[in-house]
Structures are given as C-alpha cells and as structure tokens.
Amino acid sequence: MVEKFVEYAVRSLATEPEEVHVSRSTIDGRDTVTVKVSTRDRGRVVGRQGRTIRAISTIANIIAAGGTSVSVSVAD
C-alpha cells in the first residue's frame, strides 16, 4: 500500500512518469522505500530543501501506521 502511494505521488510529479521505479526493502526492522527517477525529474521530486520528498515520506508513515516506520529516499 505504501509503495503504491509513493509511486502514485512521484509519477504525478514527474515529467517522465515511465522512468519512475519504486522498490521496498527492510533493514533492521525499518522499511525503506527507494524511488528511482530520471535525472531531469530528480529536483522536482526532492523539492526545495527536500520539502516534497519529506511530505511524501510523512504521508507514507501515516499510511503505514501500526508502529511501522517508513523511510522514503530518492536513489542516485
């Protein structure tokens, strides 16, 4: 559910939505959702001072709920 939200949000922002790839991994009990976007869309997804990706991460944590912590990051 969290991955689908992140993918939807990032694809909505991207100028090249077909280049958006989302993966999820769990390390030491913490879920990480990693987003890969085209170089052209990277700044748009991260936002000024990281505000956009932080907002997506905050909403992802609300969706996850139940004590699960989710980190959202943009891959290089």
Biopython code that builds the backbone (N, CA, C, O; Angstrom):
import numpy as np
from Bio.PDB.StructureBuilder import StructureBuilder

atoms = [
    (1, "MET", "N", (0.819, -1.188, 0.000)),
    (1, "MET", "CA", (0.000, 0.000, 0.000)),
    (1, "MET", "C", (0.870, 1.261, 0.000)),
    (1, "MET", "O", (0.604, 2.209, -0.739)),
    (2, "VAL", "N", (1.902, 1.261, 0.830)),
    (2, "VAL", "CA", (2.790, 2.420, 0.919)),
    (2, "VAL", "C", (3.517, 2.640, -0.409)),
    (2, "VAL", "O", (3.621, 3.769, -0.888)),
    (3, "GLU", "N", (4.019, 1.550, -0.999)),
    (3, "GLU", "CA", (4.739, 1.678, -2.275)),
    (3, "GLU", "C", (3.831, 2.247, -3.350)),
    (3, "GLU", "O", (4.255, 3.072, -4.159)),
    (4, "LYS", "N", (2.576, 1.802, -3.355)),
    (4, "LYS", "CA", (1.644, 2.287, -4.374)),
    (4, "LYS", "C", (1.387, 3.783, -4.217)),
    (4, "LYS", "O", (1.302, 4.509, -5.207)),
    (5, "PHE", "N", (1.263, 4.242, -2.966)),
    (5, "PHE", "CA", (1.075, 5.679, -2.741)),
    (5, "PHE", "C", (2.290, 6.451, -3.216)),
    (5, "PHE", "O", (2.151, 7.447, -3.925)),
    (6, "VAL", "N", (3.489, 6.003, -2.832)),
    (6, "VAL", "CA", (4.716, 6.705, -3.207)),
    (6, "VAL", "C", (4.847, 6.741, -4.721)),
    (6, "VAL", "O", (5.181, 7.779, -5.293)),
    (7, "GLU", "N", (4.588, 5.623, -5.368)),
    (7, "GLU", "CA", (4.676, 5.570, -6.826)),
    (7, "GLU", "C", (3.675, 6.530, -7.463)),
    (7, "GLU", "O", (4.020, 7.249, -8.401)),
    (8, "TYR", "N", (2.445, 6.549, -6.964)),
    (8, "TYR", "CA", (1.425, 7.450, -7.496)),
    (8, "TYR", "C", (1.844, 8.910, -7.324)),
    (8, "TYR", "O", (1.742, 9.702, -8.261)),
    (9, "ALA", "N", (2.313, 9.265, -6.128)),
    (9, "ALA", "CA", (2.704, 10.647, -5.847)),
    (9, "ALA", "C", (3.873, 11.087, -6.731)),
    (9, "ALA", "O", (3.857, 12.184, -7.290)),
    (10, "VAL", "N", (4.876, 10.232, -6.852)),
    (10, "VAL", "CA", (6.063, 10.591, -7.629)),
    (10, "VAL", "C", (5.735, 10.637, -9.117)),
    (10, "VAL", "O", (6.189, 11.544, -9.815)),
    (11, "ARG", "N", (4.959, 9.683, -9.615)),
    (11, "ARG", "CA", (4.569, 9.706, -11.031)),
    (11, "ARG", "C", (3.762, 10.962, -11.359)),
    (11, "ARG", "O", (3.871, 11.501, -12.460)),
    (12, "SER", "N", (2.962, 11.424, -10.414)),
    (12, "SER", "CA", (2.172, 12.639, -10.626)),
    (12, "SER", "C", (3.060, 13.872, -10.762)),
    (12, "SER", "O", (2.708, 14.814, -11.472)),
    (13, "LEU", "N", (4.186, 13.873, -10.101)),
    (13, "LEU", "CA", (5.115, 14.998, -10.156)),
    (13, "LEU", "C", (6.056, 14.943, -11.358)),
    (13, "LEU", "O", (6.479, 15.980, -11.870)),
    (14, "ALA", "N", (6.378, 13.742, -11.800)),
    (14, "ALA", "CA", (7.416, 13.548, -12.820)),
    (14, "ALA", "C", (6.951, 13.970, -14.211)),
    (14, "ALA", "O", (5.786, 13.807, -14.575)),
    (15, "THR", "N", (7.892, 14.515, -14.975)),
    (15, "THR", "CA", (7.607, 14.825, -16.374)),
    (15, "THR", "C", (7.810, 13.586, -17.245)),
    (15, "THR", "O", (7.320, 13.520, -18.373)),
    (16, "GLU", "N", (8.532, 12.613, -16.710)),
    (16, "GLU", "CA", (8.750, 11.329, -17.385)),
    (16, "GLU", "C", (8.291, 10.202, -16.456)),
    (16, "GLU", "O", (9.123, 9.481, -15.907)),
    (17, "PRO", "N", (6.964, 10.043, -16.274)),
    (17, "PRO", "CA", (6.460, 9.056, -15.309)),
    (17, "PRO", "C", (6.835, 7.611, -15.624)),
    (17, "PRO", "O", (6.859, 6.769, -14.726)),
    (18, "GLU", "N", (7.124, 7.318, -16.877)),
    (18, "GLU", "CA", (7.510, 5.951, -17.234)),
    (18, "GLU", "C", (8.889, 5.593, -16.692)),
    (18, "GLU", "O", (9.247, 4.416, -16.651)),
    (19, "GLU", "N", (9.662, 6.581, -16.280)),
    (19, "GLU", "CA", (11.002, 6.365, -15.728)),
    (19, "GLU", "C", (11.000, 6.196, -14.209)),
    (19, "GLU", "O", (12.064, 6.052, -13.606)),
    (20, "VAL", "N", (9.826, 6.213, -13.584)),
    (20, "VAL", "CA", (9.727, 6.094, -12.127)),
    (20, "VAL", "C", (9.709, 4.619, -11.736)),
    (20, "VAL", "O", (8.895, 3.846, -12.242)),
    (21, "HIS", "N", (10.610, 4.235, -10.834)),
    (21, "HIS", "CA", (10.681, 2.867, -10.325)),
    (21, "HIS", "C", (10.750, 2.926, -8.802)),
    (21, "HIS", "O", (11.549, 3.670, -8.233)),
    (22, "VAL", "N", (9.909, 2.137, -8.158)),
    (22, "VAL", "CA", (9.837, 2.139, -6.696)),
    (22, "VAL", "C", (10.163, 0.742, -6.180)),
    (22, "VAL", "O", (9.653, -0.251, -6.698)),
    (23, "SER", "N", (11.013, 0.669, -5.160)),
    (23, "SER", "CA", (11.317, -0.616, -4.530)),
    (23, "SER", "C", (11.260, -0.454, -3.017)),
    (23, "SER", "O", (11.435, 0.645, -2.490)),
    (24, "ARG", "N", (11.015, -1.557, -2.333)),
    (24, "ARG", "CA", (10.915, -1.524, -0.871)),
    (24, "ARG", "C", (11.839, -2.576, -0.287)),
    (24, "ARG", "O", (11.924, -3.697, -0.789)),
    (25, "SER", "N", (12.529, -2.199, 0.779)),
    (25, "SER", "CA", (13.396, -3.145, 1.478)),
    (25, "SER", "C", (13.259, -2.921, 2.975)),
    (25, "SER", "O", (12.857, -1.850, 3.427)),
    (26, "THR", "N", (13.604, -3.961, 3.736)),
    (26, "THR", "CA", (13.559, -3.866, 5.194)),
    (26, "THR", "C", (14.944, -4.168, 5.742)),
    (26, "THR", "O", (15.517, -5.226, 5.482)),
    (27, "ILE", "N", (15.468, -3.218, 6.503)),
    (27, "ILE", "CA", (16.779, -3.382, 7.117)),
    (27, "ILE", "C", (16.648, -3.042, 8.590)),
    (27, "ILE", "O", (16.226, -1.941, 8.945)),
    (28, "ASP", "N", (17.007, -3.981, 9.443)),
    (28, "ASP", "CA", (16.936, -3.804, 10.900)),
    (28, "ASP", "C", (15.554, -3.351, 11.365)),
    (28, "ASP", "O", (15.435, -2.500, 12.247)),
    (29, "GLY", "N", (14.520, -3.923, 10.770)),
    (29, "GLY", "CA", (13.152, -3.624, 11.179)),
    (29, "GLY", "C", (12.614, -2.306, 10.674)),
    (29, "GLY", "O", (11.505, -1.916, 11.038)),
    (30, "ARG", "N", (13.366, -1.612, 9.848)),
    (30, "ARG", "CA", (12.910, -0.337, 9.292)),
    (30, "ARG", "C", (12.714, -0.493, 7.788)),
    (30, "ARG", "O", (13.617, -0.906, 7.060)),
    (31, "ASP", "N", (11.508, -0.150, 7.346)),
    (31, "ASP", "CA", (11.203, -0.234, 5.921)),
    (31, "ASP", "C", (11.732, 0.994, 5.198)),
    (31, "ASP", "O", (11.608, 2.119, 5.682)),
    (32, "THR", "N", (12.321, 0.762, 4.038)),
    (32, "THR", "CA", (12.813, 1.848, 3.203)),
    (32, "THR", "C", (12.203, 1.710, 1.825)),
    (32, "THR", "O", (12.295, 0.655, 1.199)),
    (33, "VAL", "N", (11.584, 2.770, 1.359)),
    (33, "VAL", "CA", (11.042, 2.817, 0.006)),
    (33, "VAL", "C", (11.993, 3.695, -0.796)),
    (33, "VAL", "O", (12.189, 4.868, -0.479)),
    (34, "THR", "N", (12.581, 3.114, -1.839)),
    (34, "THR", "CA", (13.534, 3.834, -2.666)),
    (34, "THR", "C", (12.902, 4.140, -4.012)),
    (34, "THR", "O", (12.301, 3.270, -4.643)),
    (35, "VAL", "N", (13.044, 5.377, -4.441)),
    (35, "VAL", "CA", (12.459, 5.837, -5.693)),
    (35, "VAL", "C", (13.582, 6.168, -6.664)),
    (35, "VAL", "O", (14.516, 6.892, -6.319)),
    (36, "LYS", "N", (13.491, 5.643, -7.866)),
    (36, "LYS", "CA", (14.432, 5.999, -8.923)),
    (36, "LYS", "C", (13.659, 6.791, -9.971)),
    (36, "LYS", "O", (12.618, 6.349, -10.458)),
    (37, "VAL", "N", (14.183, 7.967, -10.310)),
    (37, "VAL", "CA", (13.558, 8.823, -11.316)),
    (37, "VAL", "C", (14.630, 9.285, -12.291)),
    (37, "VAL", "O", (15.825, 9.132, -12.036)),
    (38, "SER", "N", (14.193, 9.848, -13.404)),
    (38, "SER", "CA", (15.161, 10.370, -14.363)),
    (38, "SER", "C", (15.891, 11.554, -13.737)),
    (38, "SER", "O", (15.372, 12.203, -12.829)),
    (39, "THR", "N", (17.068, 11.824, -14.216)),
    (39, "THR", "CA", (17.870, 12.939, -13.713)),
    (39, "THR", "C", (17.097, 14.243, -13.828)),
    (39, "THR", "O", (17.194, 15.117, -12.966)),
    (40, "ARG", "N", (16.342, 14.361, -14.888)),
    (40, "ARG", "CA", (15.562, 15.567, -15.148)),
    (40, "ARG", "C", (14.489, 15.804, -14.083)),
    (40, "ARG", "O", (14.166, 16.952, -13.777)),
    (41, "ASP", "N", (13.939, 14.739, -13.523)),
    (41, "ASP", "CA", (12.860, 14.851, -12.544)),
    (41, "ASP", "C", (13.334, 14.847, -11.096)),
    (41, "ASP", "O", (12.542, 15.091, -10.185)),
    (42, "ARG", "N", (14.595, 14.578, -10.880)),
    (42, "ARG", "CA", (15.109, 14.437, -9.511)),
    (42, "ARG", "C", (14.830, 15.671, -8.646)),
    (42, "ARG", "O", (14.316, 15.544, -7.535)),
    (43, "GLY", "N", (15.158, 16.840, -9.140)),
    (43, "GLY", "CA", (14.941, 18.066, -8.388)),
    (43, "GLY", "C", (13.477, 18.325, -8.101)),
    (43, "GLY", "O", (13.119, 18.829, -7.036)),
    (44, "ARG", "N", (12.645, 17.981, -9.047)),
    (44, "ARG", "CA", (11.206, 18.178, -8.884)),
    (44, "ARG", "C", (10.643, 17.268, -7.794)),
    (44, "ARG", "O", (9.779, 17.684, -7.022)),
    (45, "VAL", "N", (11.125, 16.040, -7.730)),
    (45, "VAL", "CA", (10.649, 15.084, -6.728)),
    (45, "VAL", "C", (11.189, 15.423, -5.338)),
    (45, "VAL", "O", (10.467, 15.308, -4.348)),
    (46, "VAL", "N", (12.436, 15.835, -5.263)),
    (46, "VAL", "CA", (13.028, 16.187, -3.971)),
    (46, "VAL", "C", (12.434, 17.501, -3.462)),
    (46, "VAL", "O", (12.104, 17.614, -2.282)),
    (47, "GLY", "N", (12.298, 18.475, -4.328)),
    (47, "GLY", "CA", (11.739, 19.766, -3.942)),
    (47, "GLY", "C", (12.763, 20.657, -3.273)),
    (47, "GLY", "O", (13.882, 20.231, -2.987)),
    (48, "ARG", "N", (12.377, 21.878, -3.028)),
    (48, "ARG", "CA", (13.276, 22.829, -2.372)),
    (48, "ARG", "C", (13.563, 22.381, -0.953)),
    (48, "ARG", "O", (12.655, 22.160, -0.151)),
    (49, "GLN", "N", (14.839, 22.253, -0.667)),
    (49, "GLN", "CA", (15.319, 21.811, 0.644)),
    (49, "GLN", "C", (14.697, 20.489, 1.079)),
    (49, "GLN", "O", (14.586, 20.222, 2.275)),
    (50, "GLY", "N", (14.287, 19.654, 0.113)),
    (50, "GLY", "CA", (13.748, 18.333, 0.416)),
    (50, "GLY", "C", (12.312, 18.323, 0.905)),
    (50, "GLY", "O", (11.837, 17.311, 1.420)),
    (51, "ARG", "N", (11.621, 19.433, 0.749)),
    (51, "ARG", "CA", (10.262, 19.526, 1.282)),
    (51, "ARG", "C", (9.291, 18.545, 0.644)),
    (51, "ARG", "O", (8.461, 17.956, 1.337)),
    (52, "THR", "N", (9.387, 18.363, -0.664)),
    (52, "THR", "CA", (8.435, 17.488, -1.353)),
    (52, "THR", "C", (8.613, 16.036, -0.928)),
    (52, "THR", "O", (7.638, 15.367, -0.586)),
    (53, "ILE", "N", (9.845, 15.544, -0.946)),
    (53, "ILE", "CA", (10.076, 14.148, -0.574)),
    (53, "ILE", "C", (9.783, 13.927, 0.909)),
    (53, "ILE", "O", (9.333, 12.845, 1.287)),
    (54, "ARG", "N", (10.026, 14.921, 1.749)),
    (54, "ARG", "CA", (9.680, 14.809, 3.175)),
    (54, "ARG", "C", (8.173, 14.714, 3.360)),
    (54, "ARG", "O", (7.696, 13.952, 4.201)),
    (55, "ALA", "N", (7.417, 15.487, 2.574)),
    (55, "ALA", "CA", (5.955, 15.429, 2.664)),
    (55, "ALA", "C", (5.452, 14.056, 2.233)),
    (55, "ALA", "O", (4.558, 13.493, 2.866)),
    (56, "ILE", "N", (6.021, 13.517, 1.161)),
    (56, "ILE", "CA", (5.646, 12.176, 0.708)),
    (56, "ILE", "C", (5.984, 11.160, 1.788)),
    (56, "ILE", "O", (5.190, 10.256, 2.048)),
    (57, "SER", "N", (7.139, 11.287, 2.420)),
    (57, "SER", "CA", (7.560, 10.379, 3.486)),
    (57, "SER", "C", (6.619, 10.467, 4.689)),
    (57, "SER", "O", (6.276, 9.444, 5.281)),
    (58, "THR", "N", (6.205, 11.669, 5.050)),
    (58, "THR", "CA", (5.285, 11.850, 6.178)),
    (58, "THR", "C", (3.963, 11.157, 5.919)),
    (58, "THR", "O", (3.437, 10.470, 6.795)),
    (59, "ILE", "N", (3.425, 11.328, 4.731)),
    (59, "ILE", "CA", (2.154, 10.681, 4.387)),
    (59, "ILE", "C", (2.329, 9.171, 4.336)),
    (59, "ILE", "O", (1.438, 8.435, 4.760)),
    (60, "ALA", "N", (3.468, 8.692, 3.821)),
    (60, "ALA", "CA", (3.741, 7.256, 3.774)),
    (60, "ALA", "C", (3.752, 6.669, 5.184)),
    (60, "ALA", "O", (3.260, 5.561, 5.394)),
    (61, "ASN", "N", (4.307, 7.396, 6.146)),
    (61, "ASN", "CA", (4.329, 6.930, 7.531)),
    (61, "ASN", "C", (2.932, 6.886, 8.124)),
    (61, "ASN", "O", (2.631, 5.993, 8.916)),
    (62, "ILE", "N", (2.088, 7.813, 7.766)),
    (62, "ILE", "CA", (0.701, 7.798, 8.241)),
    (62, "ILE", "C", (-0.035, 6.597, 7.661)),
    (62, "ILE", "O", (-0.796, 5.932, 8.364)),
    (63, "ILE", "N", (0.188, 6.319, 6.389)),
    (63, "ILE", "CA", (-0.451, 5.171, 5.743)),
    (63, "ILE", "C", (0.040, 3.878, 6.376)),
    (63, "ILE", "O", (-0.755, 2.969, 6.612)),
    (64, "ALA", "N", (1.333, 3.778, 6.654)),
    (64, "ALA", "CA", (1.907, 2.559, 7.229)),
    (64, "ALA", "C", (1.355, 2.301, 8.619)),
    (64, "ALA", "O", (1.000, 1.169, 8.948)),
    (65, "ALA", "N", (1.280, 3.339, 9.436)),
    (65, "ALA", "CA", (0.753, 3.275, 10.808)),
    (65, "ALA", "C", (1.187, 2.016, 11.543)),
    (65, "ALA", "O", (2.150, 1.363, 11.141)),
    (66, "GLY", "N", (0.494, 1.676, 12.603)),
    (66, "GLY", "CA", (0.757, 0.446, 13.345)),
    (66, "GLY", "C", (2.172, 0.306, 13.872)),
    (66, "GLY", "O", (2.651, -0.818, 14.024)),
    (67, "GLY", "N", (2.854, 1.391, 14.154)),
    (67, "GLY", "CA", (4.196, 1.302, 14.707)),
    (67, "GLY", "C", (5.278, 1.045, 13.687)),
    (67, "GLY", "O", (6.451, 0.935, 14.047)),
    (68, "THR", "N", (4.911, 0.945, 12.415)),
    (68, "THR", "CA", (5.887, 0.721, 11.361)),
    (68, "THR", "C", (6.464, 2.048, 10.910)),
    (68, "THR", "O", (5.720, 2.991, 10.637)),
    (69, "SER", "N", (7.774, 2.129, 10.831)),
    (69, "SER", "CA", (8.428, 3.342, 10.390)),
    (69, "SER", "C", (8.916, 3.143, 8.949)),
    (69, "SER", "O", (9.551, 2.138, 8.630)),
    (70, "VAL", "N", (8.612, 4.102, 8.102)),
    (70, "VAL", "CA", (8.982, 4.009, 6.689)),
    (70, "VAL", "C", (9.841, 5.198, 6.318)),
    (70, "VAL", "O", (9.515, 6.336, 6.654)),
    (71, "SER", "N", (10.932, 4.939, 5.630)),
    (71, "SER", "CA", (11.804, 5.983, 5.139)),
    (71, "SER", "C", (11.677, 6.005, 3.616)),
    (71, "SER", "O", (11.710, 4.956, 2.973)),
    (72, "VAL", "N", (11.534, 7.187, 3.046)),
    (72, "VAL", "CA", (11.440, 7.316, 1.592)),
    (72, "VAL", "C", (12.667, 8.073, 1.111)),
    (72, "VAL", "O", (12.978, 9.148, 1.623)),
    (73, "SER", "N", (13.365, 7.514, 0.129)),
    (73, "SER", "CA", (14.565, 8.171, -0.394)),
    (73, "SER", "C", (14.573, 8.111, -1.909)),
    (73, "SER", "O", (13.939, 7.252, -2.521)),
    (74, "VAL", "N", (15.309, 9.046, -2.500)),
    (74, "VAL", "CA", (15.471, 9.094, -3.952)),
    (74, "VAL", "C", (16.859, 8.585, -4.262)),
    (74, "VAL", "O", (17.849, 9.115, -3.756)),
    (75, "ALA", "N", (16.937, 7.558, -5.092)),
    (75, "ALA", "CA", (18.223, 6.949, -5.450)),
    (75, "ALA", "C", (18.963, 7.812, -6.448)),
    (75, "ALA", "O", (18.355, 8.524, -7.247)),
    (76, "ASP", "N", (20.289, 7.741, -6.392)),
    (76, "ASP", "CA", (21.124, 8.478, -7.342)),
    (76, "ASP", "C", (21.079, 7.855, -8.712)),
    (76, "ASP", "O", (21.725, 8.349, -9.636)),
]
sb = StructureBuilder()
sb.init_structure("model")
sb.init_model(0)
sb.init_chain("A")
sb.init_seg("    ")
for serial, (resi, resn, name, xyz) in enumerate(atoms, 1):
    if name == "N":
        sb.init_residue(resn, " ", resi, " ")
    sb.init_atom(name, np.array(xyz, "f"), 0.0, 1.0, " ", f" {name:<3s}", serial, name[0])
structure = sb.get_structure()
